[in-house]
Amino acid sequence: MNSSVLEQMFKPTSVAVIGATDSPGEPGRIVMENLLKGSFLGPVIPVNETREPVMGMESYSEIDTLPITPDLAVICSDAERTPFYLAELGKRGTQAVVLLSHGFFRFDRDKREVQRTTLMDIAKAHGMRVLGPNCLGFINPSIGINASLAHREALPGKIAFVSQSDSLFTSVLDWATSKGIGFSHFISLGDRYDINFADMLDYLNNDPNTRAVLLYLETITAARQFMSAARALARNKPVLVMKSGKSEAAASAAAAHSGLPLGSDDVYDTAFRRAGMLRVFDIDSLFDTVETLARSTPLKGDRLAILTNGGGPGFLATDTLLAGGGKLADLSEDSCQVLDNELRGDWSYWNPLVIKSGADGDMYARTLKVLLKDKSLDAVLVMHVPSIYANSGSVAESVAAACKKTKKVVLTSWLGIDDAAEARETFRKAGLPSFFTPDNAVRAFLNLVQYRRNQEMLVEAPPSLPENFKPDVSKARLVINEALDEHRQVLTVAETTSILQAYGITIPETRTVPDVHAAVRAAEEMGYPVALKVESPDIRRKTLAGGVALDLESDGDVLEAASAMMQRLRIQIPSARINGYTVQRMCRRANAHELLIETATDPVFGPIIRFGQGGPEADIVQDISTALPPLNMNLAGEAISRTRVSTRLHDASGKPLVDTEAIKLTLVKVSQLIIDIPEIFEMEINPLFVDEDGLVALDAHVRIAWSTATGAEQLAIRPYPREQEECARLVNGDIVDLRPIRPEDEPDHWEFLEHMSAQDRRFRFFGNVATLPRAEMVKLTQIDYDREMAFIAKGPSPEGEIKTLGVARAMIAPDNSRAEFAVAVRSDLKRQGLGRLLMDKIIRYLKSRGTERIIGEALADNKGMIELARTLGFEVTKDFDDDIFHFDMMLDNAETQEAKHTC
């Protein structure tokens, strides 16, 4: 569906209200009142079957008799009549519709799906976008439109609020109005038959009136679409999300209320973090944090100094900071010396920095200036407790003046109500965040720290993977296919071992045998000591079940252990099927840590990976972090850092005590495994031993299920599309690899730009660009393969090294209707056919994904690009006003060359 219709929906020039009425309390009456009492300048047209006047206005009984075609229609009639009105509006040409009708099913999933299918079939036939049903509509204060059932207007502002909940819609509106907080958009999504969170995020990303986005959600649909839109928006604007369902009971209730699958809350948490969004847990934090982000300079680190004239509140703020995982700054010796001279010993000599209770504005300002110059801290929380010796307002003015030129984040908290009101107004005018309580201020700071970390994840360039990591996908695929042919879900130990080895995951020598005598022979051939494990598809936690014996030194030990094992299992799990034993060479690592890596399939986000402390007590300890594949080395390291066990993998100085790179690489290998083999429904490697010498998997369990989707299709984030790799030959005979760009290509891409002449950079970026900010380079190299593509050509450079020689990229509209291309080649490698090869590659790719058309533009003096576009079949037109050529081509008519696999 056409996403441009959303602009028409939320900024209409005319509105029709279907089901308009004079009956008090009815949706048709409430919407009419809200539309007419605001400052909306367009016509509002009431429609009802009786043609009775509504609020003194002439009404119409039929859509085709309306005097104009409305940009927006708000349907307030009963649900049974909605399909009829939707079809009539579609015939008339109205493309934006809000459903406020009564009678839509929510809890009966079957009836809900019938209603949804009926309405969406009509909407799709006419290219319409639908908001709702079971929603309250929307408010856009910038144009004065209130097309909602809300009980009040929203104040104008730069924050957009999008809510899945009707009750939160009205509650937040009430709360924000009382605080004087305004909005660019205030939108209730309801049951999201059509317009969903991803649509809204894309729309708000392009809305110039929106500087920050707040979301309340319970469940999402189309996880990949959501993640793509969220990651794109979070690069440009702060996105804060509040989600219910952290507890199992609340999550189940939310899923039942929305009629959608129940996803795991920790997976949602991971998704928000991966997308660069910040999750908060209450309305106060939502607005406190967004105000802080809006008013503060970007946070450079996580070290906080606390300045206060009251010890108790300062100590409580410190407790809140440390309990939330924050870091109290250590003041530098120079700062302490200056403070001692300035304050004449009348201070606490440590952080939190407590000065005398009657400190005036001058003392606050002098102290604060010292802190703001100290490079050992990143932010300052300035607190003030009411005192008879100093005026709160005067102190606030001095603090605001001291902060005028600082680049550090400064938060303020003036305790009290009446005495603090003047101070808060001073801080508001100065652009300094102010909080009613120190608790709220510290939590806002912690949210800033987390937001910074999430944003860093979006822009970190990961190191390249080792060249020798080349998994044997065919070997693993063969194992899976054989198990599927035998209709088995649980793989044997031998099969699991084979798959792990195919992906370079070390596992000790292991043999599966049918009986105890064969176990003895295997142990003799391996050499003692050995471990003996029961082989059963029904026993997953073998150690807890008593199905593992370690450090067996002789044949007699093996016989005795097998006998005792069978006796225990017959008593504890009499129904378990016993297929034999596994004999494994003992792995003696005295200082090894026991870890685990497991994969699972979330009903919303698809395949996930979990990492944490392993061993027999893993279920009790519950030290687990969750990650979304695909992973790179940086993302793997971030997942490790979120566990308690990670603190035991380093010494006090942060130096690794174990081979942490091996842990990261193993997580990346597991990520690639579940991408390549989507039939792996769940897998557990536990325990995973790691020490300074590396990593070894001692036990693993794999369960499979038939899958019609590819691994890439199942993931919430599209992985690197390896299938797009190919090679070609240049005019000079050199072979080049054409492949999608990867984040680790960033260093080469800087060098590539250096080998473009000033004129070629002007052609590419439509201006004189000497160099790019790193933020822009990140956008060029760390792309979302689901909605953009960049193919680079890697080959021998004139310097004799394999380098990036050229790039063609396409920015694809969320609805896949069009893509805008750009292409560039090293200036010293022109006339080798590389531009044509890259353009041909990008056109073939867009055709394969069903994109409808490709567009582009070039400066008028870029003769080479203009001629290439004509040669490729683009329609070429000139804009004489801007002196720019425009290119346009429908892709169903595009002719391309077949890939040349000549290397």
C-alpha positions in Angstrom: 0.0 0.0 0.0 1.1 3.6 -0.8 2.8 5.0 2.3 2.4 8.6 0.9 -1.3 8.4 1.8 -0.2 8.8 5.5 0.7 12.4 4.8 -2.8 12.9 3.4 -4.3 11.1 6.5 -2.6 13.1 9.2 -2.5 16.4 7.4 -5.8 16.5 5.4 -7.4 19.5 3.8 -10.9 18.1 4.1 -12.7 15.6 6.3 -15.9 13.5 6.0 -17.5 12.1 9.2 -19.5 9.0 8.3 -22.2 8.3 11.0 -22.2 12.0 12.1 -25.0 12.6 14.6 -26.4 15.1 17.1 -27.0 12.3 19.7 -24.8 13.2 22.8 -22.1 10.7 23.6 -22.0 8.9 20.2 -18.7 8.7 18.4 -20.2 10.6 15.4 -21.1 13.5 17.7 -17.8 13.6 19.6 -15.7 13.6 16.5 -17.8 16.4 14.9 -17.4 18.5 18.1 -13.6 17.9 18.2 -13.2 18.8 14.5 -15.3 21.9 14.7 -14.0 23.4 17.9 -10.4 23.3 16.9 -8.5 25.5 14.4 -8.8 23.1 11.4 -9.4 25.3 8.4 -10.7 22.6 5.9 -14.3 21.7 5.3 -15.9 19.1 7.6 -18.6 17.1 5.9 -21.2 15.2 8.0 -22.6 12.0 6.4 -25.6 10.0 7.8 -28.4 8.0 6.3 -31.2 10.2 7.5 -29.7 13.4 6.0 -30.6 15.2 9.2 -28.5 18.3 10.0 -25.6 17.8 12.4 -24.6 20.6 14.7 -26.5 23.0 12.3 -24.6 21.7 9.2 -26.1 20.1 6.1 -25.4 16.4 5.9 -25.3 13.9 3.1 -26.7 10.4 2.9 -24.5 9.0 0.2 -20.8 9.2 -0.5 -21.2 9.9 -4.2 -23.2 13.0 -3.5 -20.5 14.7 -1.5 -19.6 18.1 -2.9 -15.9 17.2 -2.8 -13.7 14.1 -2.4 -12.5 14.3 1.2 -8.8 13.6 1.9 -9.8 11.8 5.1 -12.9 9.9 6.2 -13.7 9.1 9.8 -16.2 6.2 10.0 -18.3 6.2 13.2 -21.1 4.0 11.9 -21.7 0.4 13.1 -19.1 -2.2 12.1 -21.6 -4.0 9.9 -21.9 -0.9 7.7 -18.2 -0.2 7.6 -17.4 -2.5 4.5 -20.1 -0.7 2.5 -18.8 2.8 3.4 -15.2 1.8 2.8 -16.0 0.5 -0.7 -18.0 3.7 -1.5 -15.2 5.9 -0.3 -12.7 3.9 -2.3 -14.8 4.4 -5.5 -15.0 8.1 -4.7 -11.2 8.4 -4.4 -10.7 8.9 -0.7 -7.6 7.0 0.4 -7.3 7.7 4.1 -9.8 6.3 6.6 -10.1 6.2 10.4 -12.3 3.5 11.9 -14.0 4.6 15.1 -17.0 2.3 14.7 -18.5 0.2 17.5 -18.7 -3.6 17.1 -15.3 -4.8 15.9 -14.3 -8.1 17.4 -11.1 -8.1 19.6 -11.1 -11.2 21.7 -12.6 -13.7 19.2 -9.7 -14.3 16.9 -11.6 -16.1 14.2 -14.3 -13.5 13.8 -11.7 -10.7 14.1 -9.7 -12.3 11.2 -12.9 -12.5 9.0 -13.6 -8.8 9.7 -10.0 -7.8 9.0 -9.8 -9.7 5.8 -13.0 -8.3 4.5 -12.0 -4.7 5.2 -8.4 -5.0 4.0 -9.5 -6.6 0.7 -11.6 -3.5 0.0 -8.9 -1.1 1.1 -6.2 -2.8 -1.0 -8.4 -2.7 -4.1 -8.6 1.0 -3.8 -5.1 1.8 -2.5 -6.5 3.0 0.9 -4.8 3.2 4.3 -6.8 2.5 7.4 -6.2 3.5 11.0 -7.9 1.2 13.6 -10.3 -0.2 14.3 -10.9 -0.1 18.1 -8.8 3.1 18.2 -9.5 6.7 19.4 -8.2 8.4 16.2 -5.6 11.1 16.1 -4.7 14.7 16.9 -2.4 16.9 14.8 -2.0 20.2 16.7 0.2 21.7 14.0 -2.9 22.0 11.6 -5.5 22.2 14.4 -7.2 18.9 13.6 -8.6 16.6 16.3 -10.0 13.6 14.5 -10.4 11.6 17.7 -12.6 10.6 20.6 -10.3 12.4 23.1 -11.9 14.5 25.8 -9.5 17.4 25.2 -7.1 19.0 22.7 -3.3 18.4 22.6 -1.0 21.3 23.0 1.4 21.9 20.0 4.9 20.7 20.3 7.7 18.6 18.7 7.0 15.2 20.3 5.0 12.5 18.6 3.1 10.0 20.8 1.8 6.7 19.2 -0.2 4.4 21.4 -1.7 1.0 21.0 -3.8 1.5 24.1 -6.9 3.7 24.2 -6.7 4.2 27.9 -3.0 5.3 27.7 -4.0 7.6 24.9 -6.4 9.7 27.1 -4.3 9.3 30.3 -1.1 10.6 28.7 -3.0 13.4 27.0 -4.4 14.5 30.3 -1.0 14.1 32.1 0.9 16.0 29.4 -1.5 18.9 29.2 -1.2 19.4 33.0 2.6 19.6 32.6 2.4 21.9 29.6 3.9 19.3 27.2 3.0 19.6 23.5 2.9 17.2 20.6 3.4 17.2 16.8 1.2 14.1 16.6 -1.0 12.2 19.1 -2.1 8.9 17.5 -4.1 5.9 18.7 -3.4 2.8 16.5 -6.0 0.4 18.0 -6.1 -3.1 16.4 -3.8 -2.2 13.5 -5.7 -3.9 10.7 -3.6 -1.9 8.3 -1.5 1.0 9.7 1.0 -0.4 12.3 3.9 0.9 14.3 6.4 0.4 11.4 4.2 2.6 9.2 4.1 5.3 11.8 7.8 5.2 12.5 8.5 5.7 8.8 6.1 8.5 8.5 7.4 10.3 11.6 11.0 9.8 10.4 10.2 12.1 7.5 8.0 14.6 9.4 9.9 17.9 9.9 7.7 18.8 12.9 8.7 15.8 14.9 11.9 15.8 16.9 11.3 12.8 19.2 9.0 9.9 19.2 7.3 8.2 22.2 5.6 4.8 21.8 3.4 2.7 24.0 2.9 -0.8 22.7 1.8 -4.2 24.0 2.5 -6.4 21.0 3.9 -5.9 17.5 3.3 -7.5 14.1 5.7 -7.9 11.2 8.8 -7.9 13.3 11.2 -7.3 10.4 9.3 -4.3 9.2 9.2 -2.9 12.7 12.9 -3.3 13.2 13.8 -1.8 9.9 11.6 1.3 10.6 12.8 1.6 14.2 16.5 1.4 13.3 16.0 4.0 10.5 14.2 6.4 12.8 16.5 5.9 15.8 19.5 7.1 13.7 17.8 10.5 13.2 15.5 11.1 16.2 15.3 9.8 19.8 12.7 7.0 20.1 11.5 6.0 23.6 9.2 3.1 24.1 7.1 2.0 27.0 5.8 -1.6 26.8 3.5 -3.5 29.1 3.9 -7.2 29.8 7.2 -7.4 31.7 5.5 -9.9 34.0 4.1 -13.1 32.6 0.6 -12.3 33.8 0.6 -8.8 32.2 2.1 -10.2 29.0 -0.6 -12.9 28.7 -3.3 -10.3 29.3 -1.9 -7.9 26.7 -1.6 -10.7 24.1 -5.2 -11.7 24.8 -6.4 -8.1 24.6 -4.7 -7.6 21.2 -5.5 -11.1 19.9 -1.8 -11.5 18.8 0.9 -14.0 19.7 2.7 -13.6 23.1 6.3 -12.8 22.6 8.9 -13.0 25.4 9.5 -9.6 27.1 13.3 -10.1 27.2 13.3 -10.5 23.5 11.3 -7.3 23.1 13.9 -5.6 25.4 16.7 -6.9 23.1 14.9 -5.7 20.0 14.4 -2.2 21.4 18.1 -2.1 22.3 19.3 -3.4 19.0 17.1 -0.8 17.2 18.7 2.1 19.1 15.5 2.8 21.0 15.3 3.4 24.8 12.8 1.5 26.9 11.3 3.2 29.9 8.8 1.7 32.4 6.5 4.6 33.5 5.0 7.8 32.1 7.1 10.0 34.3 10.3 8.5 33.0 9.0 8.7 29.4 8.6 12.4 29.5 11.4 13.2 31.9 13.8 11.3 29.6 12.6 12.8 26.3 12.8 16.3 27.9 16.4 15.5 29.0 17.4 14.3 25.6 15.9 17.4 24.0 17.5 19.9 26.4 20.9 18.2 26.9 24.0 18.0 24.8 24.9 14.4 23.8 26.3 12.4 26.8 30.0 11.5 26.3 30.3 8.9 29.1 28.6 7.4 32.2 30.4 9.2 35.1 28.1 11.4 37.2 29.0 14.0 39.8 26.4 15.0 42.4 26.5 18.6 43.9 24.2 19.3 46.7 23.7 21.4 49.8 22.0 18.6 51.7 23.8 15.3 52.6 20.7 13.1 52.9 19.2 13.7 49.5 22.7 13.5 48.0 23.3 10.1 49.6 19.9 8.8 48.5 20.6 10.0 44.9 23.9 8.1 45.1 22.1 4.9 46.2 19.7 5.2 43.3 22.6 5.7 40.9 24.6 2.7 42.0 21.5 0.5 42.3 20.7 1.3 38.7 24.2 0.3 37.5 25.5 3.9 37.3 29.0 5.1 37.9 29.9 7.8 40.4 32.7 10.0 39.0 36.1 10.1 40.8 37.1 13.8 41.0 40.6 14.5 39.8 43.2 15.6 42.3 43.5 19.0 40.6 39.7 19.6 41.0 39.9 18.6 44.6 42.7 21.0 45.2 40.9 23.9 43.5 37.7 23.1 45.4 39.5 23.1 48.7 40.9 26.5 47.9 37.6 27.9 46.7 35.4 26.4 49.5 38.0 26.7 52.3 37.5 23.2 53.4 33.7 23.6 53.7 32.8 20.6 51.6 32.7 16.8 51.8 36.0 16.0 49.9 34.3 13.3 47.9 31.5 12.7 45.4 28.6 13.2 46.2 30.0 16.7 46.7 28.1 18.2 49.7 28.6 21.9 50.4 27.2 23.8 53.4 23.4 24.0 53.7 23.3 27.8 53.4 25.4 27.9 50.2 24.5 30.9 48.1 24.4 31.2 44.3 28.1 32.3 44.2 29.3 29.2 46.0 27.2 27.0 43.8 28.5 28.7 40.6 32.2 28.5 41.7 31.9 24.8 42.6 30.0 24.0 39.5 32.5 25.7 37.2 35.3 23.5 38.7 33.3 20.3 38.1 32.4 21.3 34.5 36.1 21.6 33.7 37.0 18.2 35.2 37.6 15.7 32.5 37.1 12.8 34.9 33.3 13.3 34.8 30.7 13.4 32.1 27.6 14.9 33.8 26.6 16.8 36.9 23.4 16.6 38.9 23.0 19.9 40.8 20.6 19.6 43.8 19.3 22.2 46.2 17.5 21.8 49.5 15.4 24.8 50.7 17.3 26.9 53.2 16.5 30.0 55.2 20.0 31.3 54.4 19.8 31.3 50.6 17.1 32.1 48.1 16.3 29.1 45.8 15.6 31.3 42.8 18.8 33.2 43.1 20.8 30.0 43.4 19.1 28.7 40.3 20.0 31.8 38.3 23.7 31.5 39.3 23.7 27.8 38.3 22.0 28.5 34.9 24.6 31.3 34.3 27.5 28.9 35.1 26.2 26.3 32.6 25.9 28.7 29.6 28.9 27.5 27.7 29.4 24.0 29.0 29.3 20.9 26.7 28.7 18.6 29.7 25.2 17.3 30.6 23.8 19.2 33.6 20.7 18.0 35.4 19.0 19.9 38.2 16.7 19.0 41.1 15.4 21.7 43.4 13.5 20.1 46.2 10.3 21.6 47.4 7.1 22.9 45.7 6.5 26.6 46.1 10.1 27.6 46.8 11.3 25.6 43.8 8.8 26.9 41.2 10.8 30.0 40.3 14.0 27.9 40.0 12.3 25.4 37.7 11.1 28.2 35.4 14.7 29.6 35.3 16.0 26.2 34.3 13.3 25.8 31.6 14.3 29.1 30.1 18.0 28.2 30.2 17.3 24.8 28.6 18.4 22.8 31.6 16.4 19.6 32.5 14.8 20.0 35.9 13.3 17.3 38.1 11.0 17.4 41.1 13.0 14.6 42.9 16.6 13.5 42.8 15.3 10.0 42.1 13.7 11.1 38.9 16.9 13.0 37.9 19.1 10.0 38.5 16.8 7.7 36.6 16.8 10.2 33.7 20.6 10.1 33.7 20.7 6.3 33.7 18.3 6.4 30.8 20.6 8.8 29.0 23.5 6.3 29.6 21.5 3.4 28.2 20.3 5.5 25.2 24.0 6.4 24.5 24.9 2.7 24.6 22.1 1.7 22.3 23.1 4.5 19.8 26.7 3.3 19.9 25.5 -0.2 18.9 24.0 1.4 15.8 27.3 2.9 14.6 30.1 0.6 15.8 32.1 -0.9 13.0 32.8 -4.5 13.8 36.1 -6.2 13.2 36.3 -8.6 10.3 35.8 -12.3 11.0 38.8 -14.6 10.7 39.5 -15.6 7.2 39.5 -19.3 8.2 35.9 -19.3 9.3 34.3 -21.0 6.4 31.5 -23.3 7.6 30.8 -26.6 5.8 27.1 -25.8 5.2 26.7 -28.8 3.0 27.8 -31.2 5.7 25.4 -29.7 8.2 22.6 -29.7 5.7 23.1 -33.4 5.0 22.7 -34.3 8.7 19.5 -32.3 9.0 18.0 -33.7 5.8 18.7 -37.3 7.0 16.9 -36.6 10.3 14.0 -35.0 8.6 13.7 -38.0 6.2 13.4 -40.2 9.3 10.8 -37.9 10.8 13.0 -37.2 13.9 13.0 -33.9 15.8 15.8 -34.6 18.2 19.3 -35.1 16.7 21.6 -37.8 18.1 24.9 -36.8 19.8 26.8 -37.9 16.7 24.6 -35.7 14.5 24.9 -32.8 16.8 28.7 -33.2 17.0 28.9 -33.3 13.2 27.0 -30.0 12.9 29.1 -28.2 15.5 32.3 -29.4 13.8 31.0 -28.2 10.5 30.9 -24.7 11.9 34.2 -24.8 13.6 33.0 -25.3 17.2 35.5 -27.4 19.1 34.1 -30.5 20.8 36.2 -33.3 22.4 36.4 -36.7 20.7 33.0 -38.3 21.1 31.6 -41.7 20.2 28.0 -43.0 20.4 27.7 -46.7 21.2 24.7 -49.0 21.6 25.6 -50.8 24.9 28.0 -50.8 27.8 30.4 -53.3 26.2 30.8 -51.1 23.2 31.3 -48.2 25.6 34.2 -50.1 27.2 35.8 -50.7 23.8 35.4 -47.1 22.8 37.0 -45.9 26.0 40.0 -48.3 25.6 40.5 -47.0 22.0 40.2 -43.3 23.1 42.3 -43.7 26.2 41.3 -43.0 29.7 40.0 -41.0 31.5 36.6 -40.7 29.8 33.1 -39.4 30.5 30.1 -41.6 30.0 26.7 -40.1 29.2 23.3 -41.7 28.5 22.0 -41.4 25.0 18.2 -40.6 25.1 16.0 -38.3 23.1 13.8 -37.9 26.2 16.5 -36.6 28.6 17.8 -33.1 28.0 19.4 -32.3 31.3 21.5 -35.4 31.6 23.5 -34.3 34.6 20.5 -33.4 36.7 18.9 -36.7 35.7 22.0 -38.6 36.8 22.8 -39.6 33.3 26.5 -38.4 33.4 29.6 -40.0 34.9 32.9 -38.2 34.8 36.6 -39.1 35.2 36.3 -42.8 34.6 39.8 -44.3 34.7 39.2 -48.0 33.8 37.0 -50.6 32.2 35.6 -51.4 35.6 34.7 -47.8 36.2 32.8 -47.7 32.9 30.9 -50.9 33.8 30.0 -49.7 37.3 29.0 -46.2 36.1 26.7 -47.6 33.4 25.0 -50.0 35.8 24.4 -47.3 38.4 23.2 -44.9 35.7 20.6 -47.3 34.4 19.3 -48.0 37.9 18.8 -44.3 38.6 17.1 -43.6 35.3 14.7 -46.5 35.7 13.5 -45.0 39.0 13.5 -41.3 38.1 12.5 -41.4 34.4 11.0 -44.9 33.7 9.5 -43.8 30.4 12.7 -42.5 28.9 13.9 -44.2 25.8 17.6 -45.3 26.1 19.4 -45.7 22.8 22.8 -46.4 24.3 25.7 -44.3 25.6 28.0 -41.5 24.6 31.7 -41.9 25.4 33.7 -38.7 25.4 37.4 -38.0 26.1 37.7 -36.1 29.4 38.4 -32.5 29.0 40.5 -31.4 32.0 40.6 -27.6 32.4 41.1 -26.6 36.0 40.4 -22.9 35.6 37.7 -23.1 33.0 34.4 -21.3 33.3 31.2 -23.0 32.4 29.1 -21.1 29.9 26.1 -21.9 27.8 24.8 -20.8 24.4 21.3 -21.7 23.3 19.0 -20.8 20.5 15.2 -20.7 20.5 12.4 -19.4 18.2 10.3 -16.5 19.5 6.7 -16.3 18.1 7.2 -12.6 17.3 10.8 -12.0 16.5 11.8 -15.5 15.2 15.2 -17.1 16.0 17.0 -15.7 19.0 20.3 -16.5 20.8 20.9 -16.6 24.5 24.2 -16.6 26.4 25.1 -16.9 30.0 26.4 -19.0 32.9 26.3 -22.7 32.1 26.6 -26.0 34.0 24.0 -28.0 36.0 22.9 -24.9 37.9 22.1 -22.8 34.9 18.4 -23.0 35.3 18.7 -21.9 39.0 21.2 -19.1 38.5 19.3 -17.6 35.5 22.2 -15.5 34.3 21.2 -15.0 30.7 21.3 -12.3 28.0 19.3 -12.5 24.8 20.5 -11.4 21.3 18.9 -11.2 17.9 20.8 -12.7 15.0 22.6 -11.9 12.8 25.5 -11.2 15.1 28.9 -9.7 14.5 31.9 -9.6 17.0 30.7 -6.3 18.5 27.1 -7.4 19.0 28.4 -10.7 20.5 30.6 -8.8 22.9 27.6 -6.7 24.0 25.5 -9.7 24.7 28.3 -11.2 26.8 28.6 -7.9 28.8 25.0 -8.0 29.9 25.6 -11.1 32.0 26.9 -11.4 35.6 29.3 -14.2 34.5 31.1 -11.7 32.2 32.6 -10.0 35.3 34.4 -13.2 36.2 36.0 -13.4 32.7 38.1 -10.3 33.4 40.3 -9.1 36.2 39.8 -5.9 38.1 41.6 -3.9 35.5 39.4 -5.3 32.7 42.1 -7.6 31.3 40.6 -10.8 30.0 41.3 -13.9 32.1 39.9 -16.2 29.3 39.8 -16.2 25.5 36.9 -13.7 25.2 37.5 -13.5 21.4 36.7 -17.2 21.2 33.4 -16.7 23.0 32.4 -13.9 20.7 33.4 -15.9 17.6 31.4 -18.9 18.8 28.3 -16.7 19.2 28.8 -15.5 15.7 29.2 -19.1 14.4 26.0 -20.1 16.1 24.3 -17.1 14.6 25.4 -18.1 11.1 24.4 -21.7 11.8 20.7 -20.9 12.5 20.7 -18.6 9.5 22.0 -21.3 7.2 20.0 -24.1 8.7 16.5 -22.6 9.5 15.2 -26.1 10.5 17.1 -25.8 13.8 14.2 -24.9 16.1 16.3 -24.9 19.3 19.8 -25.7 20.3 21.6 -25.7 23.6 25.4 -26.0 24.1 25.9 -26.5 27.8 28.4 -26.7 29.3 30.8 -24.7 27.2 34.2 -24.6 28.8 36.4 -21.5 28.3 39.8 -20.5 29.7 42.9 -18.7 28.4 43.6 -21.5 25.9 40.2 -21.3 24.1 36.8 -22.8 24.2 35.4 -26.3 24.0 31.7 -27.6 23.9 31.2 -30.5 26.2 27.5 -31.2 25.5 24.9 -30.1 23.1 21.3 -30.7 22.2 19.5 -29.9 18.9 15.8 -30.0 18.0 14.7 -29.5 14.5 11.4 -28.8 12.7 10.4 -28.6 9.1 10.7 -25.1 7.7 9.5 -23.7 4.4 11.2 -20.4 5.0 14.8 -19.6 4.5 16.9 -18.7 7.5 17.0 -15.1 6.3 13.2 -14.9 6.0 12.7 -16.0 9.6 14.9 -13.4 11.2 13.7 -10.0 12.5 16.8 -8.4 11.0 17.8 -9.4 7.5 21.3 -10.9 7.5 24.1 -10.3 5.1 22.7 -11.6 1.7 25.6 -13.9 0.8 23.6 -15.2 -2.2 24.1 -11.8 -3.9 27.9 -12.3 -4.2 29.3 -12.8 -7.7 32.2 -11.8 -9.8 32.9 -10.1 -13.1 35.7 -9.1 -15.5 36.6 -5.5 -16.3 37.6 -4.2 -19.7 41.3 -4.5 -18.7 40.8 -8.2 -17.8 40.9 -7.7 -14.0 38.5 -9.8 -12.0 36.4 -8.0 -9.4 34.0 -9.4 -6.7 30.6 -7.7 -6.7 29.0 -8.2 -3.2 26.8 -6.3 -0.7 28.6 -3.9 1.5 29.4 -4.9 5.1 30.0 -2.8 8.2 33.6 -3.9 8.4 34.2 -2.3 4.9 34.2 1.1 6.5 38.1 1.6 6.5 38.3 0.6 2.8 35.4 3.0 2.1 37.2 6.0 3.5 40.1 5.1 1.2 37.8 4.7 -1.7 36.5 8.3 -1.2 40.0 9.6 -1.1 40.6 8.1 -4.6 37.6 10.1 -6.0 38.5 13.4 -7.5 36.9 16.6 -6.2 34.7 16.7 -9.3 33.6 13.1 -8.9 32.7 13.7 -5.2 30.7 16.8 -6.3 28.9 14.6 -8.8 28.2 11.9 -6.2 27.1 14.2 -3.3 25.7 17.2 -5.3 28.1 19.6 -3.6 31.8 20.3 -2.8 32.6 17.6 -0.2 36.1 17.3 1.0 35.3 14.6 3.6 32.3 13.0 5.3 31.4 13.1 8.9 31.7 9.6 10.4 28.0 9.5 11.1 27.4 9.7 7.3 30.0 7.0 6.6 28.2 4.7 9.1 25.0 5.2 7.1 26.8 4.2 3.9 28.5 1.1 5.3 26.0 -0.2 8.0 22.9 -0.6 6.0 19.6 -2.4 6.5 19.5 -5.0 3.8 15.7 -5.1 4.0 15.2 -1.5 2.7 18.5 -0.5 1.1 21.3 -2.2 -0.8 24.8 -1.2 -1.7 27.0 -3.4 -3.9 30.7 -2.8 -3.9 33.3 -3.9 -6.4 36.4 -5.4 -4.7 39.5 -6.0 -6.9 43.1 -5.1 -7.7 43.7 -1.4 -7.3 46.4 0.6 -9.2 48.4 0.3 -6.0 48.4 -3.5 -6.4 46.2 -4.3 -3.4 42.6 -5.6 -3.2 40.5 -2.5 -2.5 37.0 -1.1 -3.0 36.9 0.2 -6.6 33.3 1.3 -6.9 29.8 1.2 -5.3 26.2 1.3 -6.5 23.5 1.7 -3.9 19.7 1.9 -3.8 17.4 3.4 -1.2 14.2 1.4 -1.4 10.8 2.8 -0.3 9.2 0.9 2.6 6.3 -0.2 0.3 8.9 -1.4 -2.4 7.2 0.9 -5.0 10.5 2.6 -6.0 14.2 2.8 -5.3 16.6 5.7 -5.7 20.0 4.8 -7.0 23.5 6.3 -6.7 26.8 5.0 -8.3 30.4 6.0 -7.9 33.7 4.6 -9.2 37.3 5.4 -8.3 38.5 8.3 -10.5 41.6 6.4 -11.6 39.5 3.4 -12.8 37.1 4.9 -15.2 36.3 3.5 -18.7 36.7 -0.1 -17.5 33.0 -0.9 -17.6 32.7 -0.9 -13.8 29.9 1.7 -13.6 27.9 -0.4 -16.0 28.5 -3.6 -14.1 27.5 -2.0 -10.8 24.3 -0.5 -12.3 23.4 -3.7 -14.0 23.9 -5.5 -10.6 21.7 -3.1 -8.7 18.9 -3.2 -11.4 18.9 -7.0 -11.4 18.7 -7.1 -7.6 15.7 -4.6 -7.6 13.9 -6.6 -10.2 14.4 -9.8 -8.2 12.8 -8.3 -5.1 9.8 -6.9 -7.1 10.6 -3.2 -6.8 8.4 -1.4 -9.3 10.7 1.4 -10.5 14.1 2.9 -10.1 14.9 6.6 -10.1 17.9 8.8 -9.8 19.4 12.2 -10.7 22.6 13.8 -11.8 24.1 17.2 -12.1 23.8 18.6 -15.7 27.6 18.5 -16.2 27.8 14.8 -15.2 27.9 13.7 -18.8 29.1 10.2 -18.1 26.2 9.4 -15.8 23.7 10.9 -18.1 25.0 8.8 -21.0 25.1 5.6 -18.9 21.5 6.1 -17.8 20.4 6.5 -21.4 22.3 3.3 -22.4 20.6 1.4 -19.6 17.2 2.4 -20.7 16.2 5.1 -18.3 13.8 7.9 -19.3 16.0 11.0 -19.0 14.5 14.4 -18.4 16.1 17.8 -17.5 14.9 20.1 -14.7 16.0 23.5 -16.1 15.3 25.3 -12.9 17.7 23.3 -10.8 20.0 22.2 -13.7 19.6 18.6 -12.8 18.8 15.5 -15.0 16.2 13.0 -13.6 16.3 9.3 -14.5 13.2 7.0 -14.3 12.7 3.4 -15.4 10.0 0.9 -14.7 11.8 -2.3 -13.7 9.4 -4.8 -15.4 10.7 -3.4 -18.7 14.4 -3.2 -17.7 16.9 -5.2 -19.7 19.9 -6.5 -17.8 22.9 -8.7 -18.6 23.1 -12.1 -16.9 25.7 -12.3 -14.2 29.1 -13.2 -15.5 30.6 -15.9 -13.2 34.0 -15.8 -14.9 36.3 -15.9 -11.9 
